[in-house]
Amino acid sequence: MERERMAQTLPSLTVPQLSSQNSLHSTALYVQAFSVCLRGHHVSRPHNAGWGLIVAAYQQAYHRPGDQASLYVSGQLSMHLTQLNRECLLHLFSFLDKDSRRSLSLTCHQLREVFLDPCLWNLLHFSSPCQLRKDNFVLGPSLRYLTICWHSSRVLQVCNIEDWLKTSFQRDICSKHESLVSSFLAHVCHMCPNLLSLTLSGCGHITDQDLISVLQSCRKLRCLHLENCVRITDCSLQGVVAHGGNLEEVKVDFCRNITQVGLQGCRERRPDIQLSAERSADMIPDSKPEEKVPLRRTLQKVLQFS
């Protein structure tokens, strides 16, 4: 079914049309037709099954003995994939997810160079900090949009608990991933100066200093979205005022250590920033252990003399 659908999408692109590497018009038609095919698969199958078929077909063709790596459509030789110029290959790679890009890049040196091209990586989305350990992406000056979202029960049951209230088992779990996002953001500071948008959700271990370092290094940052980042305090808002010269929108949702005083101070000093904080200032902030001791002693004395 997949092959028939591809064949119907690309019925007219054969050797006479695509035999010349310098034929920009024919190459553009080829890429456009591929795009139509891929968009159809993307709508119906979010994991890019169509592209997976293309990658598998190319890998199979690449390893065919006595033959060159070629793409076939409806049984007719169309052209070698590597005959496409770099711009077209970058366009085709852009339809792949990170894992599929890496798989395709392992087939030959030319496609590996395309994979390593920073221009391909202007947007990165991670659904878990564990994905930051993989080698299926490239950080570079072309990165414009970065999102790290971790929607997991582990965030609520482990990472969001105050450090002094965690059990040894919970500390052991956190020790395996607590520095992942911070270390990754440190690399972003050095390699991605043109970042425009940063979204961090459920990153319970990032600190104010991590965020301030990003603001100091990525001066072009326009949008900053923070959600459920429990260690973020009013110090981050002060960093927004001091270092976020190009910031236009800041969201600090469900960050329990953000206070109304910090929000008001940020609004007064930077009225040009669209600042929003859903539930943040209304949540119960963390209390340090030394602040709880006098209160407990006071209650004990009250009970003794009552």
Backbone hydrogen bonds, N-H to C=O, Kabsch-Sander energy under -0.5 kcal/mol:
donor,donor_aa,acceptor,acceptor_aa,energy
5,R,1,M,-2.2
6,M,2,E,-2.1
7,A,3,R,-2.5
8,Q,4,E,-2.2
9,T,5,R,-1.6
10,L,6,M,-2.1
14,T,12,S,-1.0
15,V,77,L,-0.7
17,Q,14,T,-0.9
18,L,14,T,-1.6
19,S,15,V,-1.0
23,S,20,S,-1.0
24,L,22,N,-1.6
27,T,23,S,-2.1
28,A,24,L,-2.5
29,L,25,H,-2.0
30,Y,26,S,-2.2
31,V,27,T,-2.6
32,Q,28,A,-2.6
33,A,29,L,-2.6
34,F,30,Y,-2.4
35,S,31,V,-2.5
36,V,32,Q,-2.2
37,C,33,A,-2.2
38,L,34,F,-2.7
39,R,35,S,-2.8
40,G,36,V,-1.8
41,H,37,C,-1.6
42,H,38,L,-2.8
43,V,39,R,-2.1
44,S,40,G,-1.5
45,R,41,H,-3.3
48,N,45,R,-1.7
52,G,48,N,-2.0
53,L,49,A,-1.9
54,I,50,G,-1.9
55,V,51,W,-2.9
56,A,52,G,-2.4
57,A,53,L,-2.7
58,Y,54,I,-2.5
59,Q,55,V,-2.7
60,Q,56,A,-2.3
61,A,57,A,-2.4
62,Y,58,Y,-2.8
63,H,59,Q,-1.4
64,R,61,A,-1.2
67,D,64,R,-1.4
70,S,68,Q,-0.8
71,L,79,M,-2.5
73,V,76,Q,-2.3
76,Q,73,V,-1.9
78,S,71,L,-2.3
79,M,71,L,-0.8
83,Q,80,H,-1.7
84,L,81,L,-1.6
89,L,85,N,-2.2
90,L,86,R,-2.5
91,H,87,E,-1.8
92,L,88,C,-2.4
93,F,89,L,-2.7
94,S,90,L,-1.4
95,F,92,L,-1.4
96,L,93,F,-1.9
101,R,97,D,-2.3
102,R,98,K,-1.9
103,S,99,D,-2.2
104,L,100,S,-2.4
105,S,101,R,-2.0
106,L,102,R,-0.9
106,L,103,S,-0.7
107,T,104,L,-1.5
112,R,108,C,-1.5
113,E,109,H,-2.0
114,V,110,Q,-1.5
115,F,111,L,-2.2
116,L,112,R,-1.8
117,D,114,V,-1.2
120,L,117,D,-1.8
121,W,118,P,-1.6
122,N,120,L,-0.6
124,L,145,Y,-2.5
126,F,147,T,-2.7
131,Q,128,S,-1.7
132,L,129,P,-1.8
133,R,130,C,-1.4
134,K,131,Q,-1.1
143,L,140,G,-1.7
144,R,122,N,-2.5
145,Y,122,N,-1.9
146,L,197,S,-2.2
147,T,124,L,-2.2
148,I,199,T,-2.6
149,C,126,F,-2.9
150,W,201,S,-2.2
152,S,150,W,-1.0
155,V,152,S,-1.0
156,L,152,S,-0.9
157,Q,153,S,-2.7
158,V,154,R,-1.9
159,C,154,R,-1.8
160,N,155,V,-2.2
161,I,158,V,-1.3
165,L,162,E,-1.7
166,K,162,E,-0.7
166,K,163,D,-0.9
171,R,167,T,-2.4
172,D,168,S,-2.0
173,I,169,F,-1.7
174,C,170,Q,-2.2
175,S,171,R,-2.2
176,K,172,D,-0.6
176,K,173,I,-1.0
177,H,174,C,-1.6
178,E,174,C,-2.5
180,L,177,H,-1.4
181,V,177,H,-0.6
183,S,179,S,-2.5
184,F,180,L,-2.2
185,L,181,V,-2.8
186,A,182,S,-1.6
187,H,183,S,-1.6
188,V,184,F,-2.1
189,C,185,L,-2.1
190,H,186,A,-1.1
191,M,187,H,-2.0
192,C,188,V,-2.4
195,L,192,C,-1.2
196,L,144,R,-2.4
197,S,144,R,-2.3
198,L,223,C,-2.2
199,T,146,L,-2.3
200,L,225,H,-2.7
201,S,148,I,-2.7
202,G,227,E,-2.7
204,G,202,G,-1.6
206,I,203,C,-0.9
211,L,207,T,-1.7
212,I,208,D,-2.7
213,S,209,Q,-2.3
214,V,210,D,-1.5
215,L,211,L,-2.2
216,Q,212,I,-2.3
217,S,213,S,-1.8
218,C,214,V,-3.2
219,R,217,S,-1.1
220,K,193,P,-0.7
221,L,218,C,-1.5
222,R,196,L,-3.0
223,C,196,L,-2.2
224,L,249,E,-2.4
225,H,198,L,-2.7
226,L,224,L,-0.5
226,L,251,K,-3.0
227,E,200,L,-2.3
228,N,253,D,-2.4
230,V,228,N,-0.8
232,I,229,C,-1.3
234,D,257,N,-0.6
236,S,233,T,-1.4
237,L,233,T,-0.7
238,Q,234,D,-2.0
239,G,235,C,-1.9
240,V,236,S,-2.0
241,V,237,L,-1.9
242,A,238,Q,-2.3
243,H,239,G,-3.0
244,G,239,G,-0.6
244,G,240,V,-1.4
245,G,243,H,-1.5
247,L,244,G,-1.1
248,E,222,R,-3.2
249,E,222,R,-2.2
250,V,274,Q,-2.4
251,K,224,L,-2.7
252,V,276,S,-2.2
253,D,226,L,-2.6
254,F,278,E,-2.4
255,C,252,V,-0.5
256,R,254,F,-0.8
258,I,255,C,-1.8
263,L,259,T,-2.0
264,Q,260,Q,-2.5
265,G,261,V,-2.3
266,C,262,G,-1.9
267,R,263,L,-2.3
268,E,264,Q,-2.1
269,R,265,G,-1.9
270,R,266,C,-2.3
273,I,270,R,-1.6
274,Q,248,E,-2.6
275,L,273,I,-1.2
276,S,250,V,-2.1
279,R,277,A,-0.7
282,D,279,R,-0.5
283,M,279,R,-0.6
283,M,280,S,-1.4
291,E,288,K,-1.3
292,K,288,K,-0.8
292,K,289,P,-1.0
293,V,289,P,-1.3
295,L,291,E,-0.6
296,R,292,K,-2.1
297,R,293,V,-2.4
298,T,294,P,-2.4
299,L,295,L,-2.1
300,Q,296,R,-2.2
301,K,297,R,-2.2
302,V,298,T,-2.2
303,L,299,L,-2.2
304,Q,300,Q,-1.9
305,F,301,K,-2.0
306,S,302,V,-0.6
